[in-house]
Amino acid sequence: MDILQMANKMTENNKPEISKEVAKEVMQSSVRTTAADLLTDLAKLHGFNEDSQTCEFKGSIDNQAVVKRALVEKYGDGVASEYIPTVNVKPKTKWLQEGYSIKEGEKPLCFIHTWRDHVLWTVPMWHENQMEINI
C-alpha cells in the first residue's frame, strides 16, 4: 500500500487519528536513508529509468525523442525519419571539430539535458541543415 492509498483510506474512514499500523507504514514508506534514494524515486516518477540506453553524447532515449519532435516541427516527417542521433544532429562543438560552422541567423534546433560529472548540462543541438562547410 503506497502513501496515497493510505491517505485515501484514512479520509474514507473520516477518522481524525491514525492507527499505529498505518502510521508505521507511512513512516517506512517516506523515510529514505540516502539522498540517492530520493533522487532515484524522483527520476522514476518523471519516467527516467536507470537502465535507459545512452547515445555517444550521453543523451538518453528521452533526449533523442525531444530531438525527433523538434525535427518534425521544423522540417517535417521526412527529415525526422532520417534522424540518426550521432550523425545528423550534434552539439555545436562536434560540428566545429568536423569543419562546419553555423549558418547565419540559425538558432539551435532544441536543447537536451544530460548529466556529466554529477552536473546537469543543457546542450543546444544542431541539425546538418543548419550547418555549412568551412572552406
C-alpha positions in Angstrom: 0.0 0.0 0.0 1.5 3.3 -1.0 1.2 6.6 0.8 -1.6 7.9 -1.4 -3.7 4.8 -0.9 -3.1 5.1 2.9 -4.2 8.7 2.8 -7.3 7.8 0.9 -8.1 5.0 3.3 -7.8 7.5 6.2 -10.1 10.1 4.6 -12.7 7.4 3.6 -12.9 6.4 7.3 -13.1 10.0 8.4 -11.0 9.2 11.4 -9.0 12.1 12.9 -6.4 9.8 14.5 -4.2 7.4 12.6 -3.8 3.8 13.7 -0.4 2.7 14.8 -0.2 0.2 11.9 -0.9 2.9 9.3 1.5 5.4 10.9 4.2 2.8 10.9 3.6 2.0 7.1 3.7 5.8 6.3 7.0 6.2 8.1 8.6 3.2 6.5 7.4 4.4 3.1 8.5 8.0 3.4 11.9 7.8 5.2 14.9 7.5 2.9 18.3 6.5 4.1 20.2 8.5 1.5 19.7 11.3 -0.9 20.4 8.9 -3.8 17.2 7.0 -2.9 15.2 10.2 -3.1 16.8 11.2 -6.5 16.1 7.7 -7.8 12.4 7.9 -6.8 12.1 11.4 -8.3 13.7 10.2 -11.6 11.3 7.2 -11.7 8.4 9.5 -11.1 9.3 11.5 -14.2 9.8 8.4 -16.3 13.6 8.1 -16.3 14.9 4.6 -15.8 18.5 4.0 -14.7 18.9 1.4 -17.4 17.9 3.8 -20.2 20.2 3.5 -23.2 22.5 6.4 -23.9 23.9 7.7 -27.1 27.5 8.8 -27.8 26.8 12.3 -26.3 25.3 10.8 -23.2 21.8 11.8 -24.3 19.1 9.4 -23.2 16.4 7.8 -25.3 14.2 10.6 -23.9 16.5 13.3 -25.3 16.5 11.6 -28.6 12.7 11.8 -28.6 13.0 15.5 -27.8 15.2 16.0 -30.9 12.9 14.0 -33.1 9.9 16.0 -32.1 11.9 19.2 -32.8 12.8 17.8 -36.3 9.2 17.1 -37.0 8.2 20.6 -36.0 10.9 22.4 -38.0 11.4 20.1 -41.1 8.6 17.6 -41.2 8.3 13.9 -41.0 10.7 13.2 -43.9 13.7 14.6 -42.2 12.7 13.2 -38.8 12.5 9.7 -40.3 16.2 10.0 -41.4 17.3 11.1 -37.9 20.4 9.3 -36.7 21.4 10.6 -33.2 25.2 10.8 -33.7 25.3 11.6 -37.4 23.0 14.4 -38.4 22.1 16.1 -35.1 25.1 17.1 -32.9 26.2 19.7 -30.4 28.0 22.7 -31.9 31.4 21.6 -30.7 31.2 18.3 -32.6 30.2 20.2 -35.8 33.1 22.7 -35.4 35.5 19.8 -34.9 34.3 18.4 -38.3 34.9 21.7 -40.1 31.4 23.1 -40.1 30.0 26.4 -39.0 26.5 27.5 -38.1 24.6 29.3 -40.9 23.9 32.9 -40.2 20.6 33.5 -38.4 20.2 29.9 -37.3 19.1 29.1 -33.8 19.5 25.7 -32.0 17.1 23.0 -33.1 16.4 22.1 -29.5 18.1 21.7 -26.1 18.7 18.4 -24.4 19.7 17.8 -20.8 22.5 15.4 -19.8 24.5 14.6 -16.7 28.3 14.8 -16.8 30.5 14.6 -13.7 27.4 14.9 -11.4 26.4 18.2 -13.1 23.2 18.7 -15.2 24.1 20.3 -18.5 21.8 21.9 -21.0 23.2 21.2 -24.5 22.0 23.0 -27.7 21.6 20.6 -30.6 22.1 21.5 -34.3 20.9 19.7 -37.4 23.0 19.3 -40.5 20.6 21.6 -42.5 21.7 24.4 -40.1 25.4 24.0 -40.8 27.7 24.9 -43.7 31.1 23.6 -44.5 34.0 25.8 -43.9 36.3 26.1 -47.0 
